[in-house]
Amino acid sequence: MPHAILLPVMPRRTIALLALLALSGCWGGTSSMTLGPRSRLIETPPRARRPAAWEMRAIDSQPPPGRPYADTPITPFADRITDFAIAAALRRPLPAPPIATRRPLTIEPQVDWDGPPPARLDAIAVAIEVELILKRGEPDDAAPSERWGRVRATLVVGRNGLRLVSLRPGAVTRDDRGGALPPGLEGLDAVARTLIADLRRGDVSGYALDERDRRLLANDAVWAQLHEDGPHLGRAREMGAMLESLPAAPIAYVLDDIGVLARDENGDLYGLSLELDPHAGSFALATSPLVTVRRLWPR
């Protein structure tokens, strides 16, 4: 399986229901896509609800755990950010942060909960929202075939490999937004290079969610929602054509949010979000709050 994943996303309407992780949407249109305003990686799905018994097939009362995650270049980071986020969410002693924090963690970090915390959380997957800067320039003067310069994606690391849950192109810009990958997340460079190569070949089928992921999620209502509103990997050929004239590796990165999808002892799903801010030419974890926790299902 290739070491990368992405998915198309529609004009910033994310349904962070994550069947493996974090956000998904539809890629609608190919000629004039631009990046919308920043939004949280994990959001509450608009129509998710607890289904009636007749709507949902029986699932194990003890669904399988999500770890260990599959072996990928960013799995070491995924393991460490999972342990860090869950410890913070449950107000336990924090392990060393997997990447630098914006401010020293000299006091108890702030955690934003939208309800009482459960007794335990078991991780299912980790999502990383990233923008690959491949080219900068003057968008108003560029020919139509040269207006693309960025790729924005959400990569999901789970037990079954890397999954693509959001993917869309962006136009070149004049600004120098972006920076180097922070220490601890160097493996993302290998993922990005492989992703670009796979897109150029027009085949990202290895990144699609499959039956193993459905069993891991163990929630048919959420799975159905994901596939109702999720992206279409069939647009990979169009994306690949856009990338033909661009470099094979990013010249800079923009890191936004990291999300951990977790389940409590009752089978309820939670999203743990950590925000990354620009810092010293790279990126660091924000600390106010350090982690934001939302119950995704049921509402």
PyMOL commands that set and color helices and strands:
alter all, ss='L'
color gray80, all
select helices_A, chain A and resi 53-55+75-89+144-146+187-201+205-207+211-217+220-229+233-243
alter helices_A, ss='H'
color red, helices_A
select strands_A, chain A and resi 111-113+122-133+148-158+161-171+252-263+269-279+282-285+291-297
alter strands_A, ss='S'
color yellow, strands_A
deselect
rebuild
show_as cartoon
